[in-house]
Amino acid sequence: MSSESAFPIPRRRFLQAGAAFAAASFLPTGVSTGAGVDERRLTVAPGRAAMLGKGNPETDVWTYGGVFPGPLLRLRQGEPVRIVVENRLDEDTTVHWHGIRLPNAMDGVPGLTQPPIRPGESFVYEFTPPDAGTFWYHPHANSLEQLGRGLAGVLIVEEAKPVAVDRDLLWVLRDWRVTSEGQIASGFGNMMEAGMSGRVGNTITLNGTVPGDQPIRAGERVRLRLVNVSLARIMSLRFEGHAPVVIAIDGQPCEPHKPDGGRILLGPAMRIDLLIDMKGEPGGRYRVIDDFYEGLEYELTRLAYSDAVPVRTRFPEPTALPMNPLPEPDLSAAERHELILEGGMMSRMMGSGAMGRGMMEGMGGMMGVARAMWSINGTSMTGDGHADMPPLFTLARGKTHLITMRNRTAWWHPMHLHGFSFRVLTRNGVEVPHRQWADTVLMAPEDTVEAAFVADSPGDWMLHCHVTDHQMAGLMTVLRVRDAEQER
């Protein structure tokens, strides 16, 4: 009989396999250098993955191109791309190009920006990436299960001039809920989890497998791209014996800086690019620790130094990445808006009104269709997006908009805005340093964050929590951007 409890794997195996990160590998790029449009193809279909490593059964997953993570797409800044997506699943799907500033019709939200891709059909996505950086792609149809079964891949847009590092490494991080038979556990849409921290798994993989140590040579300067594609797991990474420098957040360059407390906080959907100077001793082993969840600290991997002579013993100062062509917000003329996040277990709303009743009904059933357990400004939008979703706000095109988000819940929320990157201005009244741009901002309980952007791209754009259970249970809304003349 298959065991599908939340943590079916014995503790020793959990510590060794379920919680270990390991070395990133270079993934095939397939960059087209010919003239004209760069064309790629992605096939969405069931597959199998050896995520648990040698000697363990393969796991049934859903894949892009037959692999997890999906093929690494390396594109060139400012050059057009055409990506043909063929659906071989038995259900509808779409692809959302997370963090890419692109036309609304290419954003991948079924009903809202495009018709869903039916089984056996294809859809052509065409856009020109304006920004260099680290991005990713995933479905926005039946998101909880499709992402939960493996549909995710990374998209890197290359800088025009190569960055001066010895190696450019990618770590695609995610957790899974795996049974004792090595298969993905059912139970997507558990309403108790939807009202709390979401579907946190028991097995963590890096680049699709539970690997060993990360091979390092002393004296290297490494660019490490971290991408969290988990449904709900938040990570707080600590590199023992090393001092990583943050050079980009969500694909957007920032002033190079050391992270607060030496920890890299990475919520679902977030990306952080690091420069790490490998100053450890030849032959040494240095742990990478995830200690986000209190009392559940564990070793992800070790930086395993070879015995080779160091590449160098002196390192230059870290240099900033070239800035992307983002329109700078004009705060003196900004239009102001407020978003209030409410709901979930232990919330002020529990037990009162329709939200409280919805939560209690959901807890009674525990499983099933999405019910409203969260709200933004008192309104809940459940599911993945659909036609005729009314906008919460209409934003004047070309104007600066300053949005204040208030998290009045007991839970963490990575809030993601489609189609734009925004300047994160303040957190709880304190200015955010280092000129940080993002498309996903992680909000702690009772946090208040101010962010600003120029609404230069028309259309209906989703804003939602990227803890996928939270999105599906109501923590989602739509912002409409249109010309002033259209409002008359």
C-alpha positions in Angstrom: 0.0 0.0 0.0 1.3 3.5 -0.9 2.0 5.8 2.0 1.0 9.4 1.4 1.5 11.0 4.7 3.3 14.4 4.7 6.7 12.9 5.9 6.7 9.2 5.0 10.5 8.9 4.5 12.5 7.7 7.6 14.4 10.5 9.3 17.9 9.3 8.3 16.9 9.2 4.6 15.1 12.5 5.0 18.4 14.1 6.3 20.5 12.4 3.6 18.2 12.6 0.6 15.2 14.7 1.4 17.0 17.7 2.7 20.3 17.6 0.9 21.3 20.0 -1.9 24.3 19.4 -4.1 26.4 20.5 -6.9 24.9 22.4 -9.8 25.7 21.2 -13.2 26.0 23.1 -16.4 22.8 22.6 -18.4 22.5 22.6 -22.2 21.8 26.0 -23.6 20.9 25.6 -27.2 21.2 29.3 -28.0 20.5 30.1 -31.7 23.0 32.5 -33.2 21.6 32.7 -36.7 19.8 35.6 -38.2 16.1 36.2 -37.6 13.9 35.0 -34.8 15.3 32.5 -32.3 12.8 29.6 -32.4 12.4 26.9 -29.7 9.9 24.1 -29.0 8.7 22.8 -25.7 6.5 19.7 -25.3 4.5 19.3 -22.1 4.0 15.7 -21.3 4.3 13.0 -18.6 7.7 11.6 -17.9 10.0 10.0 -15.4 12.8 11.4 -13.3 15.5 9.9 -11.2 15.1 12.6 -8.6 15.9 10.3 -5.6 19.2 9.2 -7.0 20.9 6.0 -7.8 19.3 2.8 -6.4 15.9 4.4 -5.9 12.8 4.1 -8.1 12.2 6.7 -10.8 9.4 9.1 -10.1 6.4 9.8 -12.4 6.5 13.6 -13.2 5.2 16.0 -15.7 7.9 17.6 -17.8 8.9 20.2 -20.4 10.9 18.4 -23.1 10.9 15.2 -21.2 13.2 16.4 -18.3 12.9 18.1 -14.9 13.8 20.9 -14.6 12.7 21.8 -18.1 15.3 22.7 -20.7 17.4 25.7 -19.8 16.5 28.4 -22.3 19.3 30.9 -22.9 18.2 33.9 -24.8 19.8 37.2 -25.9 18.7 40.5 -24.5 16.8 42.5 -27.1 16.5 39.7 -29.6 13.1 38.2 -30.5 12.2 34.6 -29.6 9.4 32.3 -30.7 8.6 29.4 -28.4 6.1 26.8 -29.6 4.5 24.9 -26.7 2.8 21.6 -27.5 0.4 20.1 -24.9 0.5 16.3 -24.6 -1.1 16.2 -21.2 -4.7 15.1 -20.7 -5.7 18.5 -19.4 -5.4 22.2 -20.4 -2.1 24.1 -19.7 -0.4 27.4 -20.4 3.1 28.8 -19.9 3.8 31.9 -17.8 7.2 33.5 -18.4 7.9 34.6 -14.9 9.6 37.9 -14.5 9.8 38.7 -18.2 8.4 42.1 -19.3 6.4 41.1 -22.3 3.1 41.8 -24.1 0.0 41.0 -22.1 -1.1 38.4 -24.8 2.0 36.4 -24.1 1.7 36.3 -20.3 0.2 32.8 -20.1 -2.9 33.2 -17.9 -5.8 31.1 -19.2 -8.9 33.1 -20.1 -7.4 36.4 -18.9 -4.6 36.7 -21.5 -4.9 33.7 -23.8 -7.1 30.6 -24.4 -5.8 27.6 -22.6 -3.7 25.1 -24.6 -6.0 22.1 -25.0 -4.7 18.6 -25.0 -3.1 17.9 -28.4 -2.9 21.6 -29.3 -0.1 24.1 -29.5 0.4 27.8 -28.7 3.1 30.1 -30.0 4.6 32.6 -27.6 6.5 35.4 -29.2 8.4 38.2 -27.3 11.6 40.1 -27.1 13.2 40.0 -23.7 14.2 43.6 -22.7 16.1 42.6 -19.6 19.1 40.4 -19.0 18.9 38.2 -16.0 17.6 35.0 -14.4 13.9 34.1 -15.0 11.8 31.0 -15.1 8.7 29.5 -16.7 5.8 27.4 -15.3 2.1 26.7 -16.0 -0.7 28.9 -14.9 -3.4 26.3 -15.4 -4.2 23.8 -12.6 -1.1 25.5 -11.1 -1.0 23.6 -7.8 -0.8 20.1 -9.4 1.0 21.0 -12.6 3.8 22.8 -10.9 3.6 20.3 -8.1 4.2 17.4 -10.5 7.3 19.1 -12.0 6.4 21.6 -14.7 9.1 24.3 -14.2 12.2 25.5 -16.1 14.7 28.3 -16.1 15.1 31.0 -18.7 18.4 33.0 -18.7 18.7 36.2 -20.7 22.4 36.8 -21.4 24.1 40.2 -20.8 25.5 41.8 -23.9 29.0 41.6 -22.3 29.9 38.4 -20.4 30.3 38.8 -16.7 33.8 38.3 -15.4 33.5 35.1 -13.4 35.2 31.7 -13.6 32.0 29.8 -13.6 28.3 30.5 -14.0 26.3 28.0 -12.0 22.6 27.4 -11.7 20.8 25.8 -8.8 17.1 25.1 -9.4 15.8 24.4 -5.9 12.5 22.8 -5.0 10.9 20.4 -2.6 8.5 17.5 -3.3 6.1 15.5 -1.2 7.2 11.9 -2.0 5.8 8.7 -0.8 7.8 5.8 0.6 7.5 4.2 -2.9 9.3 7.3 -4.5 6.2 8.7 -6.1 4.6 12.2 -5.8 2.0 12.0 -3.1 -1.6 13.0 -4.0 -3.6 15.3 -1.8 -3.2 18.6 -3.8 -5.6 21.2 -2.6 -5.6 20.2 1.1 -7.6 23.1 2.6 -5.9 22.9 6.0 -2.6 23.5 4.3 -4.1 26.2 2.1 -5.0 28.1 5.2 -1.5 27.8 6.6 1.9 27.6 5.0 0.9 25.6 1.9 2.2 22.2 0.6 5.7 21.9 2.0 7.4 18.7 0.9 9.7 16.2 2.5 12.3 15.9 -0.3 14.5 18.6 -1.7 16.2 18.5 -5.1 18.7 20.6 -6.9 18.5 20.6 -10.7 16.1 17.7 -10.5 17.9 15.3 -8.3 19.2 14.7 -4.8 22.9 15.0 -5.5 26.2 14.9 -3.7 28.7 17.6 -2.9 29.4 20.7 -5.0 32.9 20.5 -6.5 34.8 23.7 -6.1 38.4 24.8 -6.8 40.0 27.3 -4.4 40.4 30.8 -5.8 37.4 30.7 -8.2 34.9 33.5 -8.5 31.5 31.9 -9.1 28.2 33.4 -10.2 25.6 31.3 -8.6 22.0 31.7 -9.8 19.5 30.5 -7.2 15.9 29.8 -8.3 13.2 28.5 -5.9 10.5 26.7 -7.9 8.8 25.2 -4.8 5.1 25.3 -4.3 5.5 26.8 -0.8 8.9 26.2 0.8 10.8 29.3 1.9 14.6 28.9 2.2 17.2 30.7 4.3 20.6 29.7 3.0 23.8 30.2 4.9 27.2 29.4 3.3 29.6 28.5 6.1 33.1 29.9 5.7 32.0 32.1 2.7 30.7 35.6 2.2 28.3 35.7 -0.8 27.5 39.0 -2.4 24.0 39.6 -3.9 24.3 41.1 -7.4 20.8 40.6 -8.7 17.3 40.0 -7.4 14.5 38.4 -9.5 16.8 39.0 -12.6 17.3 42.7 -11.9 20.8 44.0 -11.0 21.2 45.7 -7.6 24.1 47.4 -5.8 26.4 44.5 -4.8 25.9 43.8 -1.1 26.2 41.2 1.6 22.9 39.7 2.6 21.4 40.6 6.0 22.8 38.3 8.7 24.7 36.4 6.0 21.6 34.5 5.0 19.9 34.3 1.5 16.2 34.5 2.0 14.5 32.8 -1.0 10.7 32.5 -1.2 8.8 30.5 -3.9 9.3 32.0 -7.3 12.2 34.2 -6.2 15.6 34.3 -7.8 18.9 35.7 -6.4 22.2 35.9 -8.2 25.3 35.7 -6.0 29.0 36.3 -6.5 31.0 33.9 -4.3 34.7 34.1 -4.0 35.9 30.6 -3.1 38.4 31.4 -0.3 38.3 28.0 1.4 41.3 25.7 1.8 42.1 23.1 -0.9 40.6 19.8 0.2 38.2 21.5 2.6 34.4 20.9 3.0 32.0 23.8 3.8 28.4 23.3 4.6 25.4 25.1 3.0 22.6 25.2 5.6 18.9 26.0 5.3 17.6 27.2 8.6 14.4 29.0 7.7 12.0 26.8 9.7 12.7 27.0 13.4 14.0 23.7 14.8 14.3 22.1 11.3 17.8 23.3 10.3 19.5 20.9 7.9 22.6 20.6 5.7 21.8 21.2 2.1 25.1 20.4 0.6 28.8 21.0 1.0 31.2 23.0 -1.1 33.8 20.4 -1.7 37.2 21.9 -2.6 39.6 19.9 -4.7 43.3 19.6 -3.7 44.3 21.7 -6.7 46.4 24.8 -6.4 44.2 27.9 -6.0 43.2 29.8 -9.2 44.1 33.0 -7.4 44.7 34.3 -3.9 43.6 37.9 -4.3 40.2 38.9 -5.6 39.1 42.2 -7.2 36.1 44.0 -5.6 32.7 42.8 -6.9 31.4 44.9 -9.7 27.8 45.7 -10.4 25.9 44.1 -13.3 24.8 46.5 -16.1 21.4 47.9 -15.3 18.4 46.9 -17.4 16.3 49.5 -19.2 13.6 49.8 -16.5 11.6 53.0 -16.4 12.5 54.8 -13.2 9.4 55.6 -11.0 8.7 59.3 -10.5 7.7 59.2 -6.8 6.8 62.9 -6.8 3.9 62.2 -9.2 3.0 58.7 -8.1 -0.6 57.6 -7.9 -1.1 55.6 -4.6 -2.9 52.3 -4.0 -3.2 50.0 -1.1 -3.5 46.2 -1.0 -4.6 44.6 2.3 -3.9 40.8 2.6 -6.2 39.0 5.0 -7.4 35.4 5.8 -5.8 32.1 6.6 -5.7 30.2 9.8 -5.2 32.2 13.0 -6.4 35.3 11.2 -8.6 38.1 12.4 -11.2 37.0 9.9 -11.4 33.4 11.1 -14.9 32.5 12.4 -16.4 35.8 11.2 -18.4 36.4 8.0 -18.2 34.5 4.8 -14.5 34.1 5.0 -14.7 32.3 8.3 -17.5 30.0 7.1 -15.5 29.2 4.0 -12.5 28.2 6.1 -14.5 26.0 8.4 -16.2 24.3 5.5 -12.8 23.8 3.8 -11.4 22.3 7.0 -14.3 20.0 7.3 -13.8 18.7 3.7 -10.0 19.0 3.9 -9.8 18.3 0.1 -11.4 19.3 -3.1 -12.0 22.4 -5.1 -10.5 25.8 -4.2 -12.5 27.7 -1.6 -11.9 31.3 -0.6 -9.6 31.3 2.5 -7.7 34.5 1.7 -8.6 37.9 0.3 -7.1 41.1 -1.1 -9.0 44.2 -0.1 -11.9 42.0 1.0 -12.2 40.1 -2.4 -11.1 36.6 -3.1 -10.2 35.3 -6.6 -9.7 31.5 -6.5 -8.0 29.2 -9.0 -5.7 30.2 -11.9 -7.4 33.1 -13.7 -10.3 33.2 -16.1 -12.1 35.4 -18.4 -14.0 38.5 -17.1 -11.9 38.7 -13.9 -12.8 42.3 -12.7 -9.7 44.4 -11.9 -9.1 45.6 -8.4 -7.6 48.8 -9.7 -7.3 50.5 -13.1 -3.8 52.0 -13.5 -3.2 54.9 -15.9 -0.7 53.8 -18.5 2.7 55.5 -18.4 2.2 56.8 -14.9 4.1 55.9 -11.8 2.1 53.9 -9.3 3.1 53.3 -5.6 1.5 50.3 -4.0 1.4 49.7 -0.3 0.9 46.1 0.6 -0.1 45.2 4.1 0.1 41.6 5.3 -2.6 41.3 8.0 -2.1 37.5 8.3 -0.1 35.2 10.4 1.7 33.7 7.4 4.4 34.5 4.9 3.5 35.5 1.3 5.7 35.9 -1.7 3.6 38.5 -3.7 4.2 38.4 -7.4 3.2 41.0 -10.0 2.9 39.8 -13.6 4.4 41.9 -16.5 6.5 44.3 -14.4 9.5 44.7 -12.1 9.0 47.1 -9.3 11.3 49.1 -7.0 11.0 47.9 -3.4 11.1 51.2 -1.5 10.3 50.5 2.2 9.6 47.7 4.5 7.8 48.5 7.7 8.6 52.2 7.3 12.4 51.6 6.8 14.0 52.4 3.5 15.1 49.3 1.5 18.8 49.8 0.5 20.8 48.8 -2.5 18.3 49.9 -5.2 16.4 46.6 -5.1 14.0 45.7 -8.0 11.9 42.6 -7.9 8.8 41.0 -9.3 8.2 38.8 -6.2 8.5 40.3 -2.7 8.5 38.1 0.3 6.3 39.5 3.1 6.5 38.2 6.7 3.4 38.3 8.9 2.3 41.8 9.6 4.8 43.3 7.1 4.0 46.4 5.2 5.9 46.9 2.0 5.9 49.9 -0.4 6.8 49.3 -4.0 6.7 51.5 -7.1 6.7 51.0 -10.9 5.8 52.7 -14.2 2.7 51.1 -15.7 4.0 51.1 -19.3 2.5 47.9 -20.6 -1.3 47.8 -21.2 -3.6 44.9 -20.3 -5.0 42.9 -17.3 -2.1 41.7 -15.1 -2.4 39.2 -12.2 -1.0 39.9 -8.8 -1.0 37.0 -6.4 0.8 35.1 -3.7 3.3 32.5 -5.1 2.6 30.0 -2.3 0.4 28.2 -4.8 -2.1 27.0 -2.3 -2.7 30.6 -1.2 -3.2 31.7 -4.8 -5.7 28.9 -5.5 -7.6 29.7 -2.3 -8.1 33.4 -3.0 -4.9 35.4 -2.6 -5.0 36.8 -6.1 -6.3 39.8 -7.9 -6.0 41.7 -11.3 -4.6 45.1 -12.0 -5.7 46.7 -15.3 -3.4 49.1 -17.2 -4.9 51.2 -19.9 -4.7 54.6 -21.5 -6.5 57.5 -19.8 -8.5 58.1 -23.0 -10.0 54.6 -22.7 -11.4 55.5 -19.3 -13.5 58.3 -20.7 
